[in-house]
């Protein structure tokens, strides 16, 4: 079974739980980035640092994938596409727009309370 995890407001909301879950499930970590803000490589370095601060190291997960986009809809569609390409069965996600898109291709476990769309 392939399990994926969002970072912001998901892993960051419950880092101890997700640190254990990611290790146990050998999960994927999926996130997104704005093309104009440093590009993919800079974003990956930032996310790796962010995960280390939460106690999650590179060996704890299989893939850290970032999806480019210009808008929240773009990001959500790119994340859903990544779920399809990686064969993700379940994703832990907090954002209603991402949940809507990802639920078209896999099961979604909503983390936290629904919040306003950006």
URHUQUI-V609152 format. One record per residue. N is the residue number from 0. RES is the residue in one letter. SS is DSSP state (H for helix, E for strand, - for the rest). OMEGA is omega in whole degrees, -180 to 180 (* if undefined). Layout:
n:N res:RES ss:SS omega:OMEGA
n:N res:RES ss:SS omega:OMEGA
This chain:
n:0 res:X ss:- omega:179
n:1 res:X ss:- omega:-178
n:2 res:X ss:E omega:180
n:3 res:X ss:E omega:-177
n:4 res:X ss:E omega:172
n:5 res:X ss:- omega:180
n:6 res:X ss:H omega:-171
n:7 res:X ss:H omega:179
n:8 res:X ss:H omega:173
n:9 res:X ss:H omega:176
n:10 res:X ss:H omega:-177
n:11 res:X ss:- omega:179
n:12 res:X ss:- omega:-177
n:13 res:X ss:- omega:-172
n:14 res:X ss:H omega:-179
n:15 res:X ss:H omega:179
n:16 res:X ss:H omega:-176
n:17 res:X ss:H omega:175
n:18 res:X ss:H omega:179
n:19 res:X ss:H omega:-178
n:20 res:X ss:H omega:-179
n:21 res:X ss:H omega:179
n:22 res:X ss:H omega:-176
n:23 res:X ss:H omega:-175
n:24 res:X ss:H omega:-179
n:25 res:X ss:- omega:-170
n:26 res:X ss:- omega:172
n:27 res:X ss:E omega:172
n:28 res:X ss:E omega:-177
n:29 res:X ss:E omega:179
n:30 res:X ss:E omega:-179
n:31 res:X ss:E omega:178
n:32 res:X ss:E omega:177
n:33 res:X ss:E omega:-175
n:34 res:X ss:- omega:-175
n:35 res:X ss:- omega:-175
n:36 res:X ss:- omega:172
n:37 res:X ss:- omega:178
n:38 res:X ss:H omega:-173
n:39 res:X ss:H omega:-177
n:40 res:X ss:H omega:179
n:41 res:X ss:H omega:179
n:42 res:X ss:H omega:178
n:43 res:X ss:H omega:179
n:44 res:X ss:H omega:179
n:45 res:X ss:H omega:-178
n:46 res:X ss:H omega:177
n:47 res:X ss:H omega:177
n:48 res:X ss:H omega:180
n:49 res:X ss:H omega:180
n:50 res:X ss:H omega:178
n:51 res:X ss:H omega:179
n:52 res:X ss:H omega:178
n:53 res:X ss:- omega:178
n:54 res:X ss:- omega:-179
n:55 res:X ss:- omega:-177
n:56 res:X ss:- omega:-179
n:57 res:X ss:H omega:-180
n:58 res:X ss:H omega:-178
n:59 res:X ss:H omega:-177
n:60 res:X ss:- omega:-177
n:61 res:X ss:- omega:-173
n:62 res:X ss:E omega:167
n:63 res:X ss:E omega:-177
n:64 res:X ss:E omega:178
n:65 res:X ss:E omega:-178
n:66 res:X ss:E omega:178
n:67 res:X ss:E omega:176
n:68 res:X ss:E omega:179
n:69 res:X ss:- omega:-177
n:70 res:X ss:- omega:179
n:71 res:X ss:H omega:177
n:72 res:X ss:H omega:177
n:73 res:X ss:H omega:-179
n:74 res:X ss:H omega:-177
n:75 res:X ss:H omega:179
n:76 res:X ss:H omega:179
n:77 res:X ss:H omega:179
n:78 res:X ss:H omega:177
n:79 res:X ss:H omega:177
n:80 res:X ss:H omega:178
n:81 res:X ss:H omega:178
n:82 res:X ss:H omega:179
n:83 res:X ss:H omega:-178
n:84 res:X ss:H omega:-178
n:85 res:X ss:H omega:-179
n:86 res:X ss:- omega:-179
n:87 res:X ss:- omega:178
n:88 res:X ss:- omega:-177
n:89 res:X ss:E omega:173
n:90 res:X ss:E omega:172
n:91 res:X ss:E omega:-173
n:92 res:X ss:E omega:-180
n:93 res:X ss:- omega:-169
n:94 res:X ss:- omega:-178
n:95 res:X ss:H omega:180
n:96 res:X ss:H omega:177
n:97 res:X ss:H omega:179
n:98 res:X ss:H omega:180
n:99 res:X ss:H omega:-178
n:100 res:X ss:H omega:-177
n:101 res:X ss:H omega:-179
n:102 res:X ss:- omega:176
n:103 res:X ss:- omega:-175
n:104 res:X ss:- omega:179
n:105 res:X ss:- omega:175
n:106 res:X ss:E omega:-180
n:107 res:X ss:E omega:171
n:108 res:X ss:E omega:-178
n:109 res:X ss:E omega:179
n:110 res:X ss:- omega:178
n:111 res:X ss:- omega:180
n:112 res:X ss:- omega:176
n:113 res:X ss:- omega:-180
n:114 res:X ss:- omega:179
n:115 res:X ss:- omega:173
n:116 res:X ss:- omega:-176
n:117 res:X ss:- omega:*
